[in-house]
Structures are given as structure tokens and as C-alpha cells.
Amino acid sequence: MHRTFMPKHPSMHWQDQWSKGEVVKGMVCYMYGTGRGLTIHNFLTSCKLANILLNRDMTLIGTLRKYKPDIPPLFLSGKQR
């Protein structure tokens, strides 16, 4: 199923109305409780979104960039392994 999310008003940018997580949740809400996995682009990936989906019996696969505040410092340094 393909869904496209557009702003409610054509003159408004989508970021003015929805956060990235809200857009993803709106697109996959019909899959809650199915145990399915979701693979998303790093632009949309966040620990908060992963936890929300996990609580709804879904998993998330995505890349977190170094600058994301969600990443614990221990995971950022490869020299301490």
C-alpha cells in the first residue's frame, strides 16, 4: 500500500504541521500489533520513534548519524572497545 502525506493547506510546508516521527507513525499505524519490521532512511530514524514502534509490537531498522543526541557516548568512540 502506498500512502502520500501532504500538508492540510497547500501553502504550508509539511514540517510546519508534522514532525518526522508523526509522519512515520501515520504511515504505519495500520500495521501496529502485527510484529512487522520497518526499514527507514536515516533522516527519519530516532531512538524515540524506535521505542514508540517497539511498544506497538513493531521493530525499526535505520542508521543513526553521529550528531543525533540519542546516541550514548560509549557508542560513538571506537577507540575504547
Backbone bond lengths (Angstrom), bond angles and torsions (degrees), N, CA, C in turn:
res aa  C-N    CA-C-N  psi(-1)  N-CA   C-N-CA  omega(-1)  CA-C   N-CA-C  phi
1 M - - - 1.449 - - 1.530 108.52 -
2 H 1.282 117.45 130.68 1.463 122.90 179.43 1.517 109.38 -107.72
3 R 1.337 116.09 126.89 1.464 120.24 178.28 1.513 109.19 -125.97
4 T 1.293 116.53 139.46 1.456 122.66 177.12 1.513 108.32 -118.49
5 F 1.332 116.36 131.44 1.448 120.55 179.80 1.517 109.31 -106.42
6 M 1.297 115.39 122.43 1.452 121.85 -179.01 1.522 108.85 -118.46
7 P 1.324 117.65 152.05 1.468 119.92 176.04 1.522 111.37 -59.16
8 K 1.329 115.76 152.13 1.462 119.89 178.61 1.518 111.29 -65.26
9 H 1.308 115.61 -34.21 1.461 120.41 179.48 1.524 107.90 -117.75
10 P 1.332 119.52 127.35 1.469 122.31 -174.94 1.529 114.82 -55.75
11 S 1.319 118.16 -27.61 1.460 119.21 -177.29 1.528 112.76 -81.88
12 M 1.350 117.59 -9.24 1.457 121.14 -178.93 1.516 110.53 -96.26
13 H 1.325 116.49 139.08 1.453 121.94 176.10 1.518 108.14 -76.46
14 W 1.345 118.53 149.64 1.463 120.60 -176.91 1.518 112.10 -60.29
15 Q 1.347 119.30 -30.91 1.457 121.11 -178.99 1.522 112.11 -69.22
16 D 1.319 117.54 -20.89 1.455 120.71 176.95 1.530 111.68 -73.28
17 Q 1.320 117.18 -19.94 1.457 120.10 -175.67 1.527 113.52 -109.80
18 W 1.327 118.01 -33.91 1.453 120.99 -175.11 1.518 110.41 -133.20
19 S 1.329 115.29 143.71 1.458 118.62 169.79 1.524 107.08 -79.15
20 K 1.319 116.34 166.01 1.463 119.64 -179.66 1.525 110.95 -60.65
21 G 1.328 116.28 -40.68 1.462 120.26 179.52 1.514 112.30 -63.82
22 E 1.321 116.73 -37.40 1.467 120.73 178.89 1.526 111.03 -65.46
23 V 1.319 116.69 -36.71 1.466 120.05 178.20 1.521 109.96 -64.56
24 V 1.350 116.55 -45.78 1.471 120.15 179.86 1.525 110.14 -63.65
25 K 1.333 117.34 -46.17 1.467 120.08 -179.63 1.526 110.98 -61.05
26 G 1.310 117.61 -37.93 1.456 120.57 177.99 1.516 112.97 -65.92
27 M 1.330 116.15 -32.23 1.459 119.92 -178.94 1.528 112.79 -78.23
28 V 1.329 117.95 -27.18 1.463 119.83 -174.92 1.518 113.59 -112.05
29 C 1.321 118.53 6.78 1.468 120.85 -175.59 1.523 112.27 -58.76
30 Y 1.300 118.56 -29.55 1.468 120.82 179.50 1.525 112.01 -73.14
31 M 1.346 117.89 -10.74 1.469 121.93 179.42 1.521 112.85 -100.46
32 Y 1.336 118.96 -0.57 1.462 121.13 179.07 1.522 110.11 -55.05
33 G 1.336 115.68 137.79 1.459 120.99 176.71 1.514 115.33 80.84
34 T 1.329 117.82 4.22 1.468 120.48 -177.86 1.516 112.99 -93.62
35 G 1.337 117.44 -11.16 1.457 120.44 -178.54 1.522 113.86 77.14
36 R 1.298 117.51 12.78 1.465 121.85 -178.44 1.521 111.77 -78.38
37 G 1.327 114.98 160.42 1.454 121.71 176.24 1.513 110.36 -104.81
38 L 1.326 115.52 150.85 1.458 121.46 -178.91 1.524 108.00 -124.60
39 T 1.310 117.08 125.59 1.457 121.94 176.62 1.523 107.41 -107.75
40 I 1.350 116.56 122.13 1.454 119.77 -175.50 1.518 111.78 -130.96
41 H 1.299 115.91 162.62 1.457 125.14 179.57 1.524 110.16 -69.44
42 N 1.338 116.80 151.27 1.465 120.38 -176.90 1.530 112.88 -61.80
43 F 1.316 117.94 -22.92 1.460 121.75 178.10 1.526 111.11 -61.97
44 L 1.329 116.79 -30.68 1.461 121.94 -176.31 1.531 113.38 -101.38
45 T 1.327 118.15 -12.58 1.459 122.02 -174.47 1.521 112.05 -72.27
46 S 1.336 116.17 133.55 1.462 121.36 173.22 1.525 108.76 -154.37
47 C 1.329 116.57 154.16 1.466 120.44 176.83 1.521 110.66 -64.88
48 K 1.316 116.98 -36.37 1.464 120.93 179.62 1.532 110.43 -60.77
49 L 1.327 116.74 -46.41 1.463 120.76 178.72 1.520 110.67 -64.23
50 A 1.337 117.72 -40.23 1.465 121.05 179.10 1.526 110.74 -61.21
51 N 1.320 117.72 -42.04 1.465 121.21 178.96 1.525 111.87 -67.09
52 I 1.317 116.83 -39.23 1.472 120.50 177.88 1.525 110.24 -62.15
53 L 1.330 116.44 -45.43 1.465 119.99 -179.77 1.519 111.32 -68.10
54 L 1.338 117.35 -37.24 1.461 120.87 178.49 1.526 110.85 -62.04
55 N 1.317 116.77 -38.59 1.466 120.87 177.15 1.523 112.34 -67.33
56 R 1.324 116.85 -16.15 1.477 121.55 178.85 1.532 111.11 -108.41
57 D 1.355 115.22 25.07 1.464 122.53 176.39 1.525 112.74 60.92
58 M 1.330 116.62 42.55 1.461 122.23 174.29 1.520 108.50 -133.64
59 T 1.320 116.87 159.81 1.459 121.13 176.10 1.518 109.33 -118.80
60 L 1.323 115.61 161.69 1.459 121.47 -178.50 1.519 109.35 -131.81
61 I 1.316 116.62 135.18 1.456 122.91 173.62 1.520 106.73 -121.97
62 G 1.328 115.49 127.37 1.455 120.57 179.40 1.518 110.04 -171.87
63 T 1.302 117.01 164.95 1.453 122.79 179.64 1.522 109.83 -96.00
64 L 1.338 115.69 132.87 1.458 120.77 173.18 1.522 107.65 -100.24
65 R 1.287 117.57 125.97 1.463 121.76 176.87 1.522 110.84 -75.60
66 K 1.327 116.84 156.05 1.463 122.34 -176.21 1.521 113.76 -57.36
67 Y 1.296 117.42 -31.98 1.465 120.71 -175.06 1.535 113.39 -79.30
68 K 1.319 118.53 -4.71 1.466 120.68 -179.74 1.529 109.34 -69.51
69 P 1.338 117.78 131.63 1.463 120.61 -177.91 1.529 113.11 -71.19
70 D 1.321 118.37 -12.18 1.463 122.40 -177.29 1.526 113.21 -72.52
71 I 1.327 117.48 -21.31 1.456 121.43 -172.11 1.531 110.47 -79.51
72 P 1.348 117.90 125.26 1.466 120.06 176.05 1.532 110.68 -63.55
73 P 1.336 118.01 143.74 1.471 121.22 -178.20 1.532 113.37 -56.46
74 L 1.316 117.39 -31.93 1.460 121.00 179.76 1.529 111.54 -59.92
75 F 1.314 117.18 -34.33 1.458 120.95 -179.61 1.525 113.17 -76.32
76 L 1.316 118.59 -19.50 1.462 122.00 -175.77 1.528 112.63 -81.11
77 S 1.305 117.70 -33.34 1.460 120.53 -175.78 1.513 110.23 -92.59
78 G 1.321 117.20 117.10 1.447 122.20 177.64 1.522 112.78 -84.15
79 K 1.312 118.47 -10.78 1.469 121.99 -176.15 1.522 112.90 -80.64
80 Q 1.327 119.36 -16.63 1.454 122.02 -176.47 1.528 113.26 -94.97
81 R 1.270 118.35 8.55 1.483 121.06 -179.18 1.486 111.23 -75.36
